Amino acid sequence: MTVPNFPLRRGPLLLVFLIFAVFWFGSLDYRRLIDPDEGRYAEIPREMVVSGDWLTPRLNDLKYFEKPPLQYWATAIAYTLFGEHHWTARLWSALTGFMGILFTIFAVARLFNPATGWIAGAVIASSLLWNLIGHVNTLDMGVSAFLAAAIFALCLAQRDDATPLESRRWQDGAWVLLALATLSKGLIGIVLPAATVVLYALWQHDLNLVSRIRPWRGLVILLLITAPWFIVVSFVNPEFANFFFIHEHLQRFLTKVHHRYEPMWYFIPILLIGMLPWLGSLLPGIKAGFGEDASKRFQPQRFLLVWVVLVFVFFSISDSKLPSYILPLFPALATLVALHLNSPVTAPRRIGDALFAGGIGLVGLCFVPLVSHRADTLEMEAIYRLYQPWLYAAAALFAVGGVAAFFLARKHSLAAIGALAAASFCSGQAIILGHDAFGVVNSAHDVALAVRAQVPPGVPFYSVNTYDQSFQFYLQRTTTMVDYKDELGFGIRQEPQKFIPDIASFAIVWRQTPVAWALMPPDTWAHLKAQGLPMVEVARDLRRVIVRKDVSSSPRLEGAKP
C-alpha cells in the first residue's frame, strides 16, 4: 500500500467538490438531444408516462426489448416529477456518473488512504470518456457506475480490517449493485464480475474467494431484485425471452447481426483518448496493479487490474463494439493511476501527465482549423466552423492545464493534479457543449418544434423512409413507420398492422386520408412530389422535410363529399 503524502483539509476539498457538482449538473439542459441514443432513451420513458404501461418498453409505440427497464423507469420518474426537458432526459446518466465518482473516492479511501481516494476521484471525473458519457443520455453510464461500485464493494468486503458484519453488508451490497447493473443493461451485469472473481482467484491461488462472496445468498438477492420484471414481462410478452437473451446477448456478442463490427484493436485508441489527460500514468498505473505481495491475502489493486483487463478483452473480442462499451473499467483504472500518482517515488514522473496534456493541447490548436475539411457540403462546413471556437477552447484548456501542472508538479503535487484535472474537465465540457452546433442536423429539435403546435391531436403522422430517434420526443407523439424498419423491425413483426410496408401502399393511404402529416428525407419528398401526391411542405432542414395534406390544400378526392 502507498503512504499518503498529501495534506488533506476537509473544508477546501468539500468546497471544490461542491463547485464541481454545480458544473457537472449545470450543463445538462444546454444541448439538443442528439440521435440516435439520446432521442431513443428520452422517448421510451416518455411513452411509459403517456401510456401508463411501465412494464413493456415501447419505442414509437412498438415493443422494444433490446434493454432492461431501470433507466427508463428512472427517467420516467424524472419526467413525472419535473417535466420533459433535456436535463431530465439526461439526469440518470449524470446522476449515476456523479455517484460513480463519489463512490470511487469513498471506496479507494477505505481500501488505501484518503489522499489516493481523492486523486482517484479527480482522475475519473476528468477522464475524457467518463466526462462525456456522463452528460449524454445513454445506458452505458448507468451500468458502468453500478458495475464499478459492485467491484469496489467486493473489495471492501474482503479487506483485511473489515469486521465480519462489515464484510457481510458490503457483500450483500455488491449483489444489490450487480442486480441494478443487470436491470440497466442485461447479463453483463453478472457475467463480467463473476468472471473477474474466478480469474483473480486462479491468479492468487485463492479459490476460497469464490465461497467467501457467498454466491448462493448473492444469487437469491440478485433474483429477488431482477426476476420479477423478467418473469412478468415474459408472461405478458411471450416473444421477449428469445429476443432478449438470444438475439440481444448471444447473437450480439458472437455475430455481426447488429452491424457494429470493429477490429480487435478498436478499443486501444478509445482507451487512450478516453483516459486523457492521464496517459503519462497509464502504464505505470497498470504496473501498480500487480502489487508486491504474493501472499493469499486479498489484494484489491490486483482485483481491480483483473477487472480492467477482463472488461477490455471481453469487449475487444466481441463482434459488437461501440466506444462507450469499455466505460465500466474506468473507475478501477483511475484507482490504479491514483496509486501510482500517490506513491512516494512518483513526484518527478507526474510531469509526464502534464507534458502529455500540454502537448495534446498544442497539437489540438494546430489541427482545429482542419476540422472543417471533413465537411462534404457548404452547410456542413458552416456547422463545423461554429464548432471550431469550442475546440479551440478545449485545446487551450488542455495546454494551459498541462503547463500549470508542469510547474506545480515538483513542489505542489496535489495542486498539480488538481490543476490538470480541472482543466481537463472543463476541456471535455467545451467539447460536448460545442457539439450542439451539429444539433441542426443530428437532432429533430428545430423542425419538430416548428410544427408541433400546428398538428391537431389524433391526426395521422407518418415517418416515410426514415426514422429520427428524437423526432417523436420533441413532437410529443408517435408516428406510423412507412417503408423503414431498422431497429424497430422486431416490434413491427409483433404488430404489423402499425406499419406501412412500401411507398405505393403509403400513397394509397395518404390519398384516402383527409388530413395527415409526414416526415421524410428531401429525396423522398422530391420523388413523391414528382408523382403528384397531394402534399404541402411545412418545414425542412438539411436532412428532413415535414409535409401535410388536408382537403383545403389538395385536389378534391374522387368520391369525397362536398
LINBEL-V907373 format. One record per residue. N is the residue number from 1. RES is the residue in one small letter. PHI is phi in radians with two decimals (999 if undefined). PSI is psi as a letter, one per 40 degrees, with the letter a starting at -180 (NA if undefined). Layout:
BEGIN
N:RES:PHI:PSI + N:RES:PHI:PSI
END
This chain:
BEGIN
1:m:999:i + 2:t:-1.49:i + 3:v:-1.89:h + 4:p:-1.10:h + 5:n:-2.10:e + 6:f:-2.04:h + 7:p:-1.27:h + 8:l:-1.96:h + 9:r:-2.04:h + 10:r:-1.06:d + 11:g:-1.00:d + 12:p:-1.05:d + 13:l:-1.13:d + 14:l:-1.15:d + 15:l:-1.13:d + 16:v:-1.07:d + 17:f:-1.18:d + 18:l:-1.15:d + 19:i:-1.08:d + 20:f:-1.05:d + 21:a:-1.06:d + 22:v:-1.06:d + 23:f:-1.24:d + 24:w:-1.09:d + 25:f:-1.59:e + 26:g:-1.24:e + 27:s:-1.75:e + 28:l:-1.14:d + 29:d:-1.61:e + 30:y:-1.26:d + 31:r:-1.68:i + 32:r:-1.22:i + 33:l:-1.23:h + 34:i:-1.76:h + 35:d:-1.33:i + 36:p:-1.63:d + 37:d:-1.07:d + 38:e:-1.12:d + 39:g:-1.16:d + 40:r:-1.07:d + 41:y:-1.44:e + 42:a:-1.58:d + 43:e:-1.36:d + 44:i:-1.01:d + 45:p:-1.16:d + 46:r:-1.07:d + 47:e:-1.20:d + 48:m:-1.06:d + 49:v:-1.14:d + 50:v:-1.16:d + 51:s:-1.45:d + 52:g:1.39:e + 53:d:-1.67:h + 54:w:-1.72:e + 55:l:-1.60:d + 56:t:-1.76:h + 57:p:-1.11:h + 58:r:-2.30:i + 59:l:-2.16:h + 60:n:0.96:f + 61:d:1.14:f + 62:l:-2.11:i + 63:k:-1.00:h + 64:y:-2.41:h + 65:f:-1.97:f + 66:e:-1.19:d + 67:k:-2.40:i + 68:p:-1.21:i + 69:p:-1.75:e + 70:l:-0.99:d + 71:q:-1.19:d + 72:y:-1.05:d + 73:w:-1.07:d + 74:a:-1.07:d + 75:t:-1.22:d + 76:a:-1.10:d + 77:i:-1.12:d + 78:a:-1.07:d + 79:y:-1.07:d + 80:t:-1.11:d + 81:l:-1.42:d + 82:f:-2.15:e + 83:g:1.68:i + 84:e:-1.60:h + 85:h:-2.42:i + 86:h:-1.05:d + 87:w:-1.26:d + 88:t:-1.28:d + 89:a:-1.14:d + 90:r:-1.68:e + 91:l:-1.06:d + 92:w:-1.13:d + 93:s:-1.08:d + 94:a:-1.14:d + 95:l:-1.17:d + 96:t:-1.18:d + 97:g:-1.10:d + 98:f:-1.16:d + 99:m:-1.13:d + 100:g:-1.09:d + 101:i:-1.16:d + 102:l:-1.02:d + 103:f:-1.21:d + 104:t:-1.08:d + 105:i:-1.03:d + 106:f:-1.10:d + 107:a:-1.16:d + 108:v:-1.18:d + 109:a:-1.08:d + 110:r:-1.27:d + 111:l:-1.32:d + 112:f:-2.16:c + 113:n:-2.89:i + 114:p:-1.03:d + 115:a:-1.07:d + 116:t:-1.11:d + 117:g:-1.08:d + 118:w:-1.17:d + 119:i:-1.16:d + 120:a:-1.05:d + 121:g:-1.08:d + 122:a:-1.13:d + 123:v:-1.16:d + 124:i:-1.21:d + 125:a:-1.14:d + 126:s:-1.70:e + 127:s:-1.09:h + 128:l:-1.02:d + 129:l:-1.19:d + 130:w:-1.10:d + 131:n:-1.06:d + 132:l:-1.20:d + 133:i:-1.17:d + 134:g:-1.17:e + 135:h:-2.13:f + 136:v:-2.18:h + 137:n:-1.38:g + 138:t:-2.51:i + 139:l:-1.41:e + 140:d:-1.23:d + 141:m:-1.21:d + 142:g:-1.04:d + 143:v:-1.15:d + 144:s:-1.16:d + 145:a:-1.13:d + 146:f:-1.18:d + 147:l:-1.12:d + 148:a:-1.09:d + 149:a:-1.11:d + 150:a:-1.13:d + 151:i:-1.11:d + 152:f:-1.11:d + 153:a:-1.11:d + 154:l:-1.06:d + 155:c:-1.15:d + 156:l:-1.11:d + 157:a:-1.20:d + 158:q:-1.74:e + 159:r:-1.17:i + 160:d:-1.07:d + 161:d:-1.62:e + 162:a:-1.36:h + 163:t:-1.25:i + 164:p:-0.96:d + 165:l:-1.15:d + 166:e:-1.04:d + 167:s:-1.07:d + 168:r:-1.11:d + 169:r:-1.15:d + 170:w:-1.18:d + 171:q:-1.14:d + 172:d:-1.11:d + 173:g:-1.07:d + 174:a:-1.08:d + 175:w:-1.17:d + 176:v:-1.07:d + 177:l:-1.13:d + 178:l:-1.14:d + 179:a:-1.12:d + 180:l:-1.16:d + 181:a:-1.12:d + 182:t:-1.14:d + 183:l:-1.29:e + 184:s:-1.53:d + 185:k:-2.61:e + 186:g:1.82:a + 187:l:-1.23:e + 188:i:-1.09:e + 189:g:-1.12:d + 190:i:-2.06:d + 191:v:-1.14:d + 192:l:-1.15:d + 193:p:-1.09:d + 194:a:-1.08:d + 195:a:-1.12:d + 196:t:-1.12:d + 197:v:-1.05:d + 198:v:-1.14:d + 199:l:-1.13:d + 200:y:-1.12:d + 201:a:-1.07:d + 202:l:-1.18:d + 203:w:-1.08:d + 204:q:-1.53:e + 205:h:0.94:f + 206:d:-2.28:g + 207:l:-1.18:e + 208:n:-1.12:e + 209:l:-1.03:d + 210:v:-1.06:d + 211:s:-1.33:d + 212:r:-1.18:d + 213:i:-1.43:e + 214:r:0.89:g + 215:p:-1.10:d + 216:w:-1.21:d + 217:r:-1.09:d + 218:g:-1.11:d + 219:l:-1.13:d + 220:v:-1.11:d + 221:i:-1.05:d + 222:l:-1.09:d + 223:l:-1.21:d + 224:l:-1.06:d + 225:i:-1.52:d + 226:t:-1.65:d + 227:a:-1.08:d + 228:p:-0.94:d + 229:w:-1.18:d + 230:f:-1.06:d + 231:i:-1.21:d + 232:v:-1.16:d + 233:v:-1.14:d + 234:s:-1.24:d + 235:f:-1.17:d + 236:v:-1.32:d + 237:n:-2.23:g + 238:p:-1.01:d + 239:e:-1.37:e + 240:f:-1.09:d + 241:a:-1.03:d + 242:n:-1.10:d + 243:f:-1.15:d + 244:f:-1.24:d + 245:f:-1.46:d + 246:i:-1.54:d + 247:h:-1.19:d + 248:e:-1.49:e + 249:h:-2.04:c + 250:l:-1.14:d + 251:q:-1.20:d + 252:r:-1.08:d + 253:f:-1.35:d + 254:l:-1.69:e + 255:t:-2.29:i + 256:k:-1.72:f + 257:v:-1.05:d + 258:h:-1.61:e + 259:h:1.01:f + 260:r:-2.13:f + 261:y:-1.28:h + 262:e:-2.42:i + 263:p:-1.16:i + 264:m:-1.02:d + 265:w:-1.49:e + 266:y:-0.94:d + 267:f:-1.44:e + 268:i:-1.13:d + 269:p:-1.13:d + 270:i:-1.09:d + 271:l:-1.14:d + 272:l:-1.14:d + 273:i:-1.20:d + 274:g:-1.14:d + 275:m:-1.58:e + 276:l:-0.97:h + 277:p:-1.80:f + 278:w:-1.78:f + 279:l:-1.12:d + 280:g:-1.12:d + 281:s:-1.87:e + 282:l:-1.17:d + 283:l:-1.16:d + 284:p:-1.05:d + 285:g:-1.13:d + 286:i:-1.09:d + 287:k:-1.08:d + 288:a:-1.09:d + 289:g:-1.17:d + 290:f:-1.28:d + 291:g:1.18:a + 292:e:-2.20:e + 293:d:-1.70:h + 294:a:-1.68:e + 295:s:-1.29:i + 296:k:-1.41:e + 297:r:-1.03:h + 298:f:-1.08:h + 299:q:-2.09:h + 300:p:-1.05:d + 301:q:-1.14:d + 302:r:-1.23:d + 303:f:-1.07:d + 304:l:-1.15:d + 305:l:-1.13:d + 306:v:-1.04:d + 307:w:-1.06:d + 308:v:-1.04:d + 309:v:-1.16:d + 310:l:-1.11:d + 311:v:-1.05:d + 312:f:-1.10:d + 313:v:-1.22:d + 314:f:-0.98:d + 315:f:-1.35:d + 316:s:-1.21:d + 317:i:-1.54:e + 318:s:-1.23:i + 319:d:-1.50:e + 320:s:-2.16:h + 321:k:-2.36:h + 322:l:-2.39:i + 323:p:-0.95:d + 324:s:-1.41:e + 325:y:-1.09:d + 326:i:-1.55:e + 327:l:-0.98:d + 328:p:-1.03:d + 329:l:-1.44:e + 330:f:-1.16:d + 331:p:-1.06:d + 332:a:-1.16:d + 333:l:-1.15:d + 334:a:-1.07:d + 335:t:-1.14:d + 336:l:-1.12:d + 337:v:-1.10:d + 338:a:-1.13:d + 339:l:-1.06:d + 340:h:-1.17:d + 341:l:-1.14:d + 342:n:-1.73:e + 343:s:-1.40:i + 344:p:-1.03:d + 345:v:-1.72:e + 346:t:-1.57:d + 347:a:-0.78:d + 348:p:-1.10:d + 349:r:-1.34:e + 350:r:-1.09:e + 351:i:-1.07:d + 352:g:-1.05:d + 353:d:-1.10:d + 354:a:-1.10:d + 355:l:-1.16:d + 356:f:-1.04:d + 357:a:-1.10:d + 358:g:-1.07:d + 359:g:-1.13:d + 360:i:-1.11:d + 361:g:-1.07:d + 362:l:-1.16:d + 363:v:-1.11:d + 364:g:-1.05:d + 365:l:-1.05:d + 366:c:-1.33:d + 367:f:-1.63:e + 368:v:-0.96:d + 369:p:-1.05:d + 370:l:-1.48:e + 371:v:-1.04:d + 372:s:-1.14:e + 373:h:-1.19:e + 374:r:-1.28:e + 375:a:-1.23:i + 376:d:-1.89:e + 377:t:-2.45:i + 378:l:-1.12:d + 379:e:-1.12:d + 380:m:-1.20:d + 381:e:-1.08:d + 382:a:-1.12:d + 383:i:-1.17:d + 384:y:-1.04:d + 385:r:-1.20:d + 386:l:-1.14:d + 387:y:-1.36:d + 388:q:-1.00:d + 389:p:-1.02:d + 390:w:-1.17:d + 391:l:-1.21:d + 392:y:-1.04:d + 393:a:-1.09:d + 394:a:-1.11:d + 395:a:-1.12:d + 396:a:-1.12:d + 397:l:-1.11:d + 398:f:-1.03:d + 399:a:-1.11:d + 400:v:-1.13:d + 401:g:-1.09:d + 402:g:-1.12:d + 403:v:-1.13:d + 404:a:-1.08:d + 405:a:-1.14:d + 406:f:-1.07:d + 407:f:-1.35:d + 408:l:-1.58:e + 409:a:-1.07:d + 410:r:-1.34:d + 411:k:-1.99:d + 412:h:-2.29:g + 413:s:-1.09:d + 414:l:-1.12:d + 415:a:-1.12:d + 416:a:-1.13:d + 417:i:-1.12:d + 418:g:-1.11:d + 419:a:-1.12:d + 420:l:-1.17:d + 421:a:-1.15:d + 422:a:-1.11:d + 423:a:-1.11:d + 424:s:-1.18:d + 425:f:-1.07:d + 426:c:-1.12:d + 427:s:-1.11:d + 428:g:-1.08:d + 429:q:-1.12:d + 430:a:-1.09:d + 431:i:-1.09:d + 432:i:-1.40:d + 433:l:-1.16:d + 434:g:-1.15:d + 435:h:-1.13:e + 436:d:-1.10:e + 437:a:-0.99:d + 438:f:-1.46:e + 439:g:-1.06:d + 440:v:-1.16:d + 441:v:-1.97:d + 442:n:-1.66:e + 443:s:-2.41:i + 444:a:-1.59:e + 445:h:-0.94:d + 446:d:-1.15:d + 447:v:-1.25:d + 448:a:-1.19:d + 449:l:-1.20:d + 450:a:-1.18:d + 451:v:-2.06:e + 452:r:-0.95:d + 453:a:-1.22:e + 454:q:-1.54:e + 455:v:-1.51:h + 456:p:-1.17:i + 457:p:-1.05:i + 458:g:1.45:e + 459:v:-1.34:h + 460:p:-1.04:h + 461:f:-2.33:h + 462:y:-1.97:i + 463:s:-1.86:h + 464:v:-1.75:h + 465:n:1.04:f + 466:t:-2.88:i + 467:y:-2.55:h + 468:d:-1.64:h + 469:q:-1.07:d + 470:s:-1.58:e + 471:f:-1.12:d + 472:q:-1.14:d + 473:f:-1.10:d + 474:y:-1.32:d + 475:l:-1.32:d + 476:q:1.10:f + 477:r:-2.92:i + 478:t:-1.58:i + 479:t:-2.27:i + 480:t:-1.60:h + 481:m:-1.34:i + 482:v:-2.27:h + 483:d:1.01:f + 484:y:-2.73:h + 485:k:-2.07:c + 486:d:0.89:b + 487:e:-1.27:e + 488:l:-1.49:e + 489:g:-1.03:d + 490:f:-1.07:d + 491:g:-1.10:d + 492:i:-1.14:d + 493:r:-1.12:d + 494:q:-1.34:d + 495:e:-2.34:g + 496:p:-1.09:d + 497:q:-1.18:e + 498:k:-1.61:e + 499:f:-2.26:h + 500:i:-1.88:h + 501:p:-1.31:d + 502:d:-2.66:i + 503:i:-1.15:d + 504:a:-1.10:d + 505:s:-1.15:d + 506:f:-1.11:d + 507:a:-1.05:d + 508:i:-1.13:d + 509:v:-1.11:d + 510:w:-1.09:d + 511:r:-1.16:d + 512:q:-1.51:e + 513:t:-1.69:h + 514:p:-1.09:d + 515:v:-2.30:h + 516:a:-2.77:i + 517:w:-2.27:i + 518:a:-2.69:i + 519:l:-1.98:h + 520:m:-2.76:i + 521:p:-1.22:i + 522:p:-1.01:d + 523:d:-1.24:d + 524:t:-1.17:d + 525:w:-1.07:d + 526:a:-1.09:d + 527:h:-1.13:d + 528:l:-1.21:d + 529:k:-1.11:d + 530:a:-1.14:d + 531:q:-1.37:e + 532:g:1.46:e + 533:l:-1.16:h + 534:p:-1.20:h + 535:m:-2.54:i + 536:v:-2.16:h + 537:e:-1.23:h + 538:v:-1.94:d + 539:a:-2.73:i + 540:r:-2.74:i + 541:d:-2.39:a + 542:l:-1.14:d + 543:r:-2.10:e + 544:r:-2.41:i + 545:v:-2.28:h + 546:i:-1.95:h + 547:v:-2.21:i + 548:r:-2.40:i + 549:k:-2.47:h + 550:d:-2.56:i + 551:v:-1.15:d + 552:s:-1.48:e + 553:s:-2.06:e + 554:s:-2.32:i + 555:p:-1.02:i + 556:r:-1.10:h + 557:l:-1.26:i + 558:e:-1.12:h + 559:g:1.53:e + 560:a:-1.30:i + 561:k:-1.27:i + 562:p:-1.25:NA
END
